[in-house]
């Protein structure tokens, strides 16, 4: 049986479920250093501000029945004004997560389509992200490529400069 999903913008009422998804996502990648209940409270406060008008953040959720099974977020990063015909914002795509049991059913594609359609409607210049090895193919299917003009300097205590992708363990 196919998974029935709906994609919609995230709202304040989603905060508890979004905190759970965020914790599940990040706890699966590294050692947990914060109590889950404390994290939910801290994340909920942070997210409440980002869901407010004028925050520069936009989020989408995938819903199956009454349950949230995925999410993706874009932060609009304004560029300095310029006198040429060039868009003056970038998008930062982050916290793209689908619960393991729903992967491979089109949930990620539906979330990505909603987020990228919004970026296009906002007139963004480019959308950037830091993929994991596992997610790289999904992003490539949606037109993401390795940038020619983007550079990065990771500033993380304990960073090992010899790693192929030093930011992978710090992904959002």
VENRA-V338274 format. One record per backbone hydrogen bond with DSSP energy under -1.0 kcal/mol. NH is the residue of the N-H (numbers start at 1). CO is the residue of the C=O. If there is no record, write none. Layout:
nh: [NH,NH]
co: [CO,CO]
This chain:
nh: [6,8,10,14,15,18,19,20,21,22,23,24,25,26,27,28,29,30,39,40,41,42,43,44,45,46,47,48,49,50,51,52,55,58,60,61,62,63,64,67,69,70,71,72,73,74,75,76,77,79,86,90,91,92,93,94,97,99,102,103,105,110,111,112,113,114,115,116,117,118,119,120,121,122,123,124,125,128,136,139,140,141,143,144,159,163,168,170,171]
co: [63,61,59,11,12,14,15,16,17,18,19,20,21,22,23,24,26,26,35,36,37,38,39,40,41,42,43,44,45,46,47,49,52,74,72,8,70,6,67,64,62,62,97,60,94,58,92,56,90,88,84,77,126,75,128,73,71,69,99,100,102,106,107,108,109,110,111,112,113,114,115,116,117,118,120,119,89,91,132,135,136,137,140,139,156,160,165,167,168]
